[in-house]
Amino acid sequence: MNNEDDLTQKDIDEYNKRRQEEYDEATKGNEEIRKKQEEEKSFMDARSNVRTGLGLGFEIAANTGLDAFSFVPGSQQAGSALINYLAQKIRGGEVSKGEILAAAATSQIPGLAQARALTRGGRFARSVAKGGISGGVTTTSMSLVDEGKLPSFGEFAAGTTAGGLMGGAFDLAPAAVTGNLGSEVSEIASDTGFFLKQLQRKVQGGDLIFDPAVYRGGSFATDGTVAAAKPVDPKDYVSDEQIASWRTPGQKSQPLNFLFGERAGWRGGRLNLKSWRERGADKNIAEQFLTAPNKGVVFSSEANKKNPFMSRIFGIEGAKKLIGAPEEAGNIFQAHHNTATKAVLTGQNGLVYDSPYYHEIQKVWEDLELTLGNNPDNIIGTLGLVQRDLDSPHSLIHKFLDSKMGKDGTDFWTENIMKQIVIYDNTGNAIGHKNFDIRLAKTKEQALIFKEAVDLLKLAHRQYYLAKGVKPGAYLTTEPILDEEIVDSFVNKLPPIGGTGKYTTNVIKRIAKEIADEPNVTPTVKPSIQDVFDEQAKELFDDLYKFAINESNAEDMLLDVIINKLTPAQALKKWRKNDPQMKQLSIRFKKAIKQAKSEDGVKKLKELYQRKQGEIPPADTAFDKGAD
């Protein structure tokens, strides 16, 4: 009898249930054993999570450093292959040749090997992308080698995400160490916003925002996710390290590149007048651009030094009377840039801050003993409000500069000139520059105008010092003006009637008129060499005559040498010991003395001595006896 014939359906179901329980128990036991073995696996074992993470981190960090050698042909492929091999050795297990080839291939993906040519946001996106690709390649390779199959979507996503996070972290690490993390994050956010606007316009079929000023190199392709710039001129380039070092002066120092971007729309330090004007033409930003790195001061702090000194010289009420300001007037004293900010800024459109080209322009001004921006030597205290006090030194010097260049320099830097030296995009943004030799020559021409303006301003101030009877001394002190200086100012230091003479004050004329109007007072001026030299003598003693009328105290120096028997060196020391141009002055003085040695020259100087001193000079001088 077959026992199976006696089995009921219930018996069969119970049998199957027992077998399933036995199978489940065995499976569960194997799973627990596997888990236990996994838990007991050391973090030093091949393919452990720790070693896999270390290998991936090494690969991303090393590839970031490898970018510095992108200028070497083939460096990215070979370097990426070697780095991947080392990363595989770090994580342990079988080395995959396919993964090495994949790493070398991904290094050549367009845009991923051009860090220098991208915006800050582009470089960050590139770092994240490279990290993500490395993570994806690593995950795929490990799955194929260990399990013989492609990774699941979840495994692949986890690998790329981890790689992307590491790539971004390594990219921002230097900024975190140097304290510039906030500035870099802000710049990345700005670049991201620009890219999203481009993407939106692309999707909607509108015109792209062609704003190459965003990019370091000056121009970029408008196709593709991240557009790479063209190679840049080394003299038109600044490194990321330079950019990170730019700071505003003062205790509340700020990252300058961040301010350039936020307040003027400038990227990488390139001056773009159009975006600056569209954002309000912030004068402080203009001053910061013109101030070379580490040479500036806080303008308001320097003004608070210079203006009180002017007040000490004139007194507020005294200054009001001199410039004819109403009693209720304020702002009598004003801080002034010797080199006007806007007029100079116009000529630098398209240049990159702190670049070699930028410093060549700075040197033009320095060679003429001028400075730009908020350099302390460029900030002086002056008298009068430009629009109100029309006879004040401050107002007159602005009239002179406006007549030469216009209020913002555009009468000097004309549209035609700017087209010759600036590269513009199709909306008028400055994206680069050209014909630097033309810009350099025009800058020298403009600097000479400012040199003349500085001299005119000094002359205008001098006339007001004469009216007050005091002048600035050393170390912010004041000292009285001597009678000899007043005479010298009337005879030798008044500006010409024509030309720049119309940009002088009327204060001396007013004083002279007041004196002349006084009863029984006749203004007198001591005679000068002009009174004893006729036209023929002027030509005959050209060096002597020019020296005497163009140099302060020149007549006294000549008389001391010819009449009073001082040596030229003694006369120079007596009268001009602090003159910064002593060497050139000495050369001109010796030429004048050489002409004065002649019989007619000594005769003229004796006549001058008698008229100035009211007494007969010595009968015999050293030169009468033939001494040299």
C-alpha positions in Angstrom: 0.0 0.0 0.0 1.4 3.3 -1.0 1.4 5.7 2.0 1.2 8.7 -0.2 -2.3 7.6 -1.2 -3.3 8.1 2.5 -2.0 11.7 2.7 -4.7 14.3 3.0 -4.5 17.9 1.8 -4.0 19.0 5.3 -0.9 16.7 5.7 0.6 18.2 2.5 0.1 21.8 3.7 1.7 21.0 7.1 4.7 19.4 5.4 5.2 22.4 3.1 4.9 24.8 6.0 7.6 22.9 8.0 10.0 22.9 5.0 9.5 26.7 4.5 10.2 27.3 8.2 13.4 25.3 7.9 14.4 27.2 4.8 13.7 30.6 6.4 15.7 29.6 9.5 18.7 28.6 7.4 18.5 31.8 5.3 18.2 33.9 8.3 21.1 32.3 9.9 23.3 32.8 6.8 22.2 36.5 6.7 23.1 37.0 10.4 26.4 35.3 9.8 27.1 37.5 6.8 26.2 40.6 8.8 28.3 39.5 11.7 31.3 39.0 9.3 30.7 42.4 7.8 30.6 44.0 11.2 33.8 42.2 12.2 35.5 43.4 9.0 38.3 45.9 9.8 38.3 49.5 8.5 41.7 48.6 7.1 40.4 45.8 4.9 40.1 46.3 1.2 37.0 48.0 0.0 35.9 49.1 3.5 33.8 52.2 3.7 36.7 54.1 5.3 39.3 53.1 2.7 36.8 53.7 -0.2 36.1 57.2 1.2 39.8 58.0 1.6 40.6 56.9 -1.9 37.8 59.0 -3.4 38.8 62.0 -1.3 42.5 61.6 -2.4 41.5 61.4 -6.0 39.3 64.5 -5.9 41.9 66.6 -4.0 44.8 65.5 -6.2 42.8 66.3 -9.4 42.1 69.8 -8.0 45.8 70.3 -7.5 46.5 68.9 -11.0 44.6 71.8 -12.5 47.6 74.1 -11.8 49.5 72.2 -14.5 46.8 72.4 -17.2 49.2 74.4 -19.4 51.4 71.3 -19.8 50.2 69.3 -22.8 48.9 65.8 -21.7 49.3 66.5 -18.0 45.6 66.1 -17.3 45.3 62.6 -18.9 48.5 61.2 -17.5 48.0 62.8 -14.1 44.4 61.7 -13.8 45.3 58.1 -14.7 48.1 58.0 -12.1 45.9 59.6 -9.4 43.2 57.0 -10.1 45.6 54.2 -9.8 46.8 55.5 -6.4 43.2 55.9 -5.3 42.5 52.3 -6.2 45.5 51.2 -4.2 44.3 53.2 -1.2 40.8 51.6 -1.2 42.4 48.1 -1.9 41.3 45.1 -3.9 41.7 44.4 -7.5 43.0 47.3 -9.7 40.7 48.1 -12.6 42.4 49.1 -15.8 39.1 50.2 -17.2 38.6 52.6 -14.3 42.1 54.1 -15.0 41.2 54.7 -18.6 37.8 56.2 -17.6 39.5 58.6 -15.2 41.9 59.7 -18.0 39.0 60.1 -20.4 36.9 62.2 -18.1 39.7 64.6 -17.5 39.2 65.7 -21.1 35.5 66.6 -20.9 35.2 70.1 -22.3 35.1 72.8 -19.6 36.4 70.5 -16.8 40.1 71.3 -17.4 39.9 75.1 -17.7 39.7 76.3 -14.2 41.5 79.6 -14.8 39.1 80.6 -17.6 35.9 80.3 -15.7 33.9 82.5 -13.3 34.1 81.7 -9.6 30.7 80.1 -9.8 31.8 78.2 -12.9 35.0 76.9 -11.2 32.9 75.7 -8.2 30.4 74.0 -10.5 33.4 72.4 -12.3 34.8 71.1 -9.0 31.5 69.6 -8.0 31.1 68.0 -11.4 34.6 66.5 -11.4 34.0 65.2 -7.9 30.7 63.7 -8.9 32.2 62.1 -12.0 35.0 60.6 -9.9 32.5 59.2 -7.4 30.4 57.7 -10.2 33.4 56.1 -11.9 34.6 54.6 -8.6 31.1 53.2 -7.8 30.7 51.7 -11.2 34.2 50.1 -11.2 33.8 48.6 -7.8 30.4 47.1 -8.6 31.7 45.5 -11.9 34.9 44.1 -10.3 33.3 42.9 -7.0 29.9 41.7 -8.2 30.2 41.5 -12.0 27.3 43.8 -12.6 26.5 47.5 -12.9 25.6 49.4 -9.7 22.0 50.1 -8.9 20.6 53.6 -9.4 20.7 54.2 -5.7 24.4 53.1 -5.4 25.4 55.2 -8.4 23.5 58.3 -7.1 25.1 57.9 -3.6 28.6 57.7 -5.2 28.2 60.7 -7.4 26.6 62.7 -4.6 29.5 61.9 -2.2 32.0 62.8 -4.9 30.3 66.1 -5.7 30.2 67.1 -2.0 33.9 66.4 -1.7 34.7 68.3 -4.9 32.8 71.4 -3.6 34.4 71.1 -0.2 37.9 70.9 -1.6 37.2 73.9 -3.8 36.1 76.1 -0.9 38.7 74.9 1.5 41.3 77.6 0.7 38.8 80.4 1.1 37.7 78.9 4.5 41.3 78.9 5.7 42.0 82.5 4.6 38.8 83.9 5.9 37.3 84.7 2.5 34.6 82.0 2.5 31.7 84.5 2.7 33.0 86.5 -0.2 33.5 83.5 -2.4 30.1 82.0 -1.6 28.5 85.4 -2.5 30.4 85.5 -5.8 29.3 81.9 -6.6 25.7 82.8 -5.8 26.0 85.8 -8.1 27.4 83.8 -11.0 24.8 81.1 -10.4 22.0 83.7 -10.7 23.5 85.0 -14.0 23.7 81.4 -15.4 20.1 80.7 -14.4 19.0 83.9 -16.2 20.9 82.7 -19.3 19.3 79.3 -19.1 15.8 80.8 -18.7 16.3 82.9 -21.8 17.7 80.0 -23.7 14.6 77.9 -22.8 12.2 80.7 -23.6 14.0 81.5 -26.9 15.0 85.0 -26.0 18.3 86.8 -26.6 21.1 85.8 -24.3 22.6 88.3 -21.8 25.9 89.0 -23.4 27.9 90.1 -20.4 31.5 89.1 -20.9 32.6 91.3 -18.0 31.5 88.4 -15.8 34.4 86.3 -17.2 38.0 86.9 -16.4 39.3 86.5 -20.0 37.0 89.1 -21.4 34.9 87.0 -23.8 33.0 83.8 -23.6 31.0 81.4 -25.7 27.2 81.6 -25.2 26.6 78.0 -25.9 27.1 75.2 -23.3 26.5 74.9 -19.6 29.7 76.6 -18.5 31.4 78.8 -21.1 35.2 79.0 -21.1 37.0 82.2 -21.7 39.7 82.8 -24.3 43.4 82.8 -23.2 44.3 86.0 -21.5 47.3 88.4 -21.8 49.5 87.7 -18.8 49.8 91.5 -18.2 46.0 91.7 -18.1 45.6 88.9 -15.6 45.5 88.7 -11.8 45.6 85.5 -9.8 42.9 84.2 -7.4 45.5 84.8 -4.6 45.8 88.5 -5.6 42.0 88.9 -5.7 41.6 87.3 -2.3 44.2 89.8 -0.9 42.3 92.9 -2.0 40.9 94.7 1.0 39.6 98.2 1.7 41.7 100.2 4.1 40.8 100.9 7.7 39.7 98.9 10.8 36.4 97.8 9.1 38.2 96.4 6.1 36.1 94.5 3.5 36.8 92.2 0.6 37.3 94.7 -2.3 36.4 92.2 -5.1 33.1 91.6 -3.4 32.4 95.3 -3.4 33.5 95.6 -7.0 30.9 93.0 -8.0 28.1 94.2 -5.7 28.3 97.9 -6.2 29.7 98.2 -9.7 29.0 94.9 -11.5 32.7 94.2 -12.1 34.1 90.7 -12.2 37.8 89.8 -11.7 38.6 93.5 -11.1 37.9 94.6 -14.6 36.7 98.2 -14.8 33.4 98.6 -16.7 32.1 102.1 -16.7 28.7 101.1 -18.1 27.8 98.7 -15.2 29.3 101.1 -12.7 27.1 104.0 -13.9 24.0 101.7 -14.1 24.5 100.9 -10.4 24.7 104.6 -9.3 28.3 105.5 -10.1 29.5 104.9 -6.6 32.3 107.4 -6.1 33.9 105.4 -3.3 34.2 102.3 -5.5 35.9 104.6 -8.2 38.3 105.8 -5.5 39.1 102.2 -4.4 39.8 101.2 -8.0 42.3 104.1 -8.5 44.0 103.4 -5.2 46.7 100.8 -5.7 46.7 97.8 -3.2 48.0 98.7 0.3 48.5 102.4 -0.5 45.2 103.8 0.5 43.6 105.4 3.5 40.0 105.9 4.6 39.0 109.2 2.8 36.9 110.5 5.6 39.6 110.0 8.2 42.2 111.8 6.1 39.7 114.6 5.4 39.2 115.0 9.2 43.0 115.6 9.5 43.3 118.1 6.6 40.2 120.2 7.0 40.8 121.2 10.7 44.3 122.2 9.7 42.9 124.6 7.2 40.6 125.9 9.9 43.6 126.5 12.1 45.2 128.7 9.4 42.2 130.8 8.5 39.7 130.4 11.2 36.1 129.8 10.1 34.9 133.4 10.3 38.1 134.7 8.7 37.7 132.2 5.8 34.1 133.2 5.2 35.2 136.9 4.9 38.0 136.0 2.5 35.8 133.9 0.1 32.7 136.1 0.5 30.6 133.3 2.0 27.4 134.2 3.9 27.5 134.1 7.7 25.3 131.1 7.9 27.4 129.1 5.3 28.8 125.7 6.3 31.3 123.4 4.6 33.9 126.2 4.4 36.7 123.7 4.1 36.6 120.8 1.8 38.8 117.7 1.2 40.0 117.6 -2.4 41.6 114.9 -4.6 44.5 116.5 -6.5 43.8 114.1 -9.3 40.0 114.2 -9.8 38.5 110.8 -9.5 36.0 110.6 -12.3 38.2 112.3 -14.9 41.0 109.8 -14.2 38.7 106.7 -13.9 37.3 107.3 -17.4 40.8 106.7 -18.9 41.1 103.4 -17.2 38.0 101.7 -18.6 38.7 98.1 -19.5 41.8 97.7 -17.3 42.0 95.0 -14.6 42.8 96.2 -11.1 46.2 95.3 -9.8 47.3 93.9 -13.2 50.7 94.7 -14.7 48.9 97.1 -17.2 47.2 98.8 -14.2 50.6 99.4 -12.5 52.1 100.8 -15.7 49.4 103.5 -15.7 50.0 104.1 -12.0 53.7 104.7 -12.7 52.9 107.5 -15.2 51.4 109.5 -12.4 54.1 108.6 -9.8 56.8 109.8 -12.2 55.2 113.2 -12.1 55.0 113.0 -8.3 51.2 112.6 -8.4 49.1 109.9 -6.9 45.6 108.6 -7.5 42.5 107.6 -5.5 42.7 107.6 -1.7 46.4 107.7 -1.5 47.1 110.1 1.4 49.3 112.3 -0.7 46.4 112.8 -3.1 44.0 114.2 -0.5 44.4 117.9 0.6 42.3 120.4 2.5 41.1 123.3 0.4 39.1 126.5 0.9 35.5 126.9 -0.4 32.5 125.0 -1.7 32.8 124.5 -5.5 29.3 125.6 -6.5 28.9 128.4 -4.0 32.2 130.1 -3.4 33.2 130.9 -7.0 36.4 132.8 -6.2 37.7 130.2 -3.8 40.7 128.0 -4.7 38.5 124.9 -4.7 36.0 126.3 -7.2 38.7 127.8 -9.5 40.6 124.6 -9.8 37.5 122.7 -10.7 36.7 125.3 -13.4 40.2 124.8 -14.8 39.9 121.0 -14.9 36.4 121.2 -16.3 37.6 123.4 -19.1 40.3 120.9 -20.0 38.5 117.6 -19.6 34.9 118.0 -18.7 33.4 117.1 -15.3 33.9 113.3 -15.8 36.9 113.4 -18.2 34.9 112.6 -21.3 35.9 115.8 -23.1 39.5 114.5 -22.9 38.8 110.8 -23.2 36.5 111.3 -26.1 34.3 108.5 -27.6 36.6 108.2 -30.5 39.7 107.7 -28.3 37.8 105.2 -26.1 36.9 103.1 -29.1 40.6 102.9 -30.0 41.6 101.6 -26.5 38.6 99.7 -25.1 37.0 96.4 -26.3 33.2 96.6 -25.9 30.5 94.0 -26.2 27.4 94.6 -28.3 25.7 96.4 -25.4 28.5 98.7 -24.5 30.2 96.8 -21.6 33.9 97.1 -21.4 35.3 93.5 -21.7 39.0 94.2 -22.4 41.4 96.7 -23.9 43.7 97.2 -26.8 46.3 99.7 -28.2 47.8 100.2 -24.8 50.5 102.5 -26.2 47.7 105.0 -27.1 46.2 104.8 -23.6 49.7 105.3 -22.1 50.4 108.4 -24.2 47.0 109.9 -23.4 47.5 109.2 -19.7 50.8 111.1 -19.7 49.1 114.0 -21.5 46.3 114.0 -18.8 48.8 113.7 -16.0 50.6 116.9 -17.2 47.3 118.8 -17.1 46.8 117.7 -13.5 50.4 118.7 -12.7 49.5 122.2 -13.9 46.3 122.1 -11.9 48.2 121.2 -8.7 50.5 124.2 -9.2 47.6 126.5 -9.8 45.8 125.3 -6.7 49.0 125.9 -4.7 49.2 129.4 -6.1 45.6 130.1 -5.3 46.1 128.9 -1.7 49.3 131.0 -1.5 47.3 134.2 -2.3 44.9 133.4 0.5 47.7 132.7 2.9 49.1 136.2 2.0 45.8 137.8 2.7 45.7 136.1 6.1 49.4 136.6 6.9 50.1 133.0 7.8 51.0 129.9 6.0 51.4 126.2 6.7 54.5 125.2 8.5 56.1 121.8 9.2 54.1 119.0 10.9 50.7 120.7 10.7 51.9 123.9 12.3 51.5 127.5 11.0 54.0 130.3 10.7 53.8 134.0 9.8 54.5 135.2 6.3 57.5 137.6 6.1 57.4 140.9 4.3 60.0 139.6 1.8 57.7 136.8 0.9 54.8 139.1 0.3 57.0 141.3 -2.1 58.2 138.1 -3.8 54.7 136.9 -4.3 53.6 140.2 -5.9 56.6 140.4 -8.1 57.5 136.9 -9.1 54.6 134.5 -8.2 51.5 136.0 -9.8 50.1 134.0 -12.7 50.1 135.3 -16.2 47.3 137.6 -17.3 46.2 135.3 -20.1 46.0 131.5 -20.3 45.9 129.9 -16.9 45.9 133.4 -15.4 42.1 133.5 -15.6 41.9 130.6 -13.1 43.4 132.6 -10.2 41.6 134.3 -7.3 40.8 138.0 -6.9 41.8 138.2 -3.3 45.2 140.0 -4.0 43.5 142.5 -6.3 40.9 143.2 -3.6 43.6 143.7 -1.0 45.6 146.0 -3.3 42.4 148.0 -4.0 41.6 148.3 -0.3 45.1 149.6 0.3 45.0 152.0 -2.6 41.6 153.4 -1.4 43.1 154.2 2.1 44.0 157.9 2.3 47.7 158.8 2.5 48.8 155.2 1.7 50.8 154.5 -1.4 51.5 150.8 -2.0 55.2 150.2 -2.7 57.1 147.2 -4.0 60.8 146.7 -3.8 62.6 146.8 -7.1 63.6 143.6 -8.8 66.0 142.5 -11.5 63.4 143.3 -14.1 63.9 147.0 -13.3 67.6 147.0 -14.2 67.6 144.7 -17.2 66.6 146.1 -20.6 65.5 143.9 -23.5 69.0 143.6 -24.9 70.4 142.6 -21.5 67.7 140.0 -21.1 68.8 138.3 -24.2 72.5 138.7 -23.4 72.1 137.2 -19.9 69.4 134.7 -20.7 70.3 132.1 -18.0 70.9 134.8 -15.4 67.7 136.6 -16.1 65.5 133.5 -16.3 67.0 132.2 -13.1 66.4 135.5 -11.3 62.8 135.9 -12.2 61.7 132.2 -12.0 63.2 131.1 -8.7 62.2 132.3 -5.3 65.1 134.2 -3.5 67.1 133.9 -6.7 68.1 137.6 -6.6 69.3 137.4 -3.1 71.3 134.2 -3.9 73.0 136.0 -6.8 73.8 139.1 -4.8 75.2 137.0 -1.9 77.6 135.3 -4.3 78.6 138.4 -6.4 78.5 141.1 -3.8 78.7 139.5 -0.4 81.4 136.9 -1.3 79.4 133.7 -0.4 80.2 130.5 -2.3 77.3 129.1 -4.4 76.9 126.2 -2.0 76.6 128.7 1.0 74.0 130.8 -0.9 72.0 127.7 -1.7 72.1 126.5 1.9 71.2 129.9 3.2 68.1 130.4 1.0 67.0 127.0 -0.3 68.3 124.4 2.1 65.0 122.4 2.1 64.4 122.6 -1.6 63.5 119.0 -2.9 64.9 120.0 -6.4 68.3 121.0 -5.0 70.3 119.2 -7.6 68.6 120.8 -10.6 68.5 124.2 -8.8 72.2 124.0 -8.3 72.8 123.5 -12.0 70.7 126.4 -13.0 72.3 128.6 -10.3 75.8 127.9 -11.6 74.8 128.8 -15.2 73.4 132.1 -13.9 76.6 132.8 -11.9 78.7 132.1 -15.0 76.9 134.8 -16.9 77.0 137.1 -13.9 80.8 137.0 -13.9 81.1 139.2 -16.9 81.8 142.9 -16.5 78.3 143.9 -17.6 76.7 141.2 -15.4 78.5 142.4 -12.3 77.5 146.0 -13.2 73.8 145.1 -13.5 73.8 143.2 -10.2 75.6 146.1 -8.4 72.9 148.4 -9.7 70.2 146.1 -8.4 71.9 145.9 -5.0 72.0 149.6 -4.7 68.3 150.0 -5.6 67.3 147.1 -3.3 69.5 148.1 -0.3 69.6 151.8 -0.7 73.4 151.9 -0.4 76.4 151.6 -2.6 77.9 148.1 -2.9 81.5 147.3 -2.2 83.9 148.9 -4.8 85.6 145.6 -5.6 84.0 142.2 -5.6 85.7 138.9 -5.9 84.7 138.9 -9.6 86.2 142.4 -10.2 89.5 140.8 -9.3 89.1 137.9 -11.6 88.4 135.3 -9.0 86.3 132.3 -9.9 
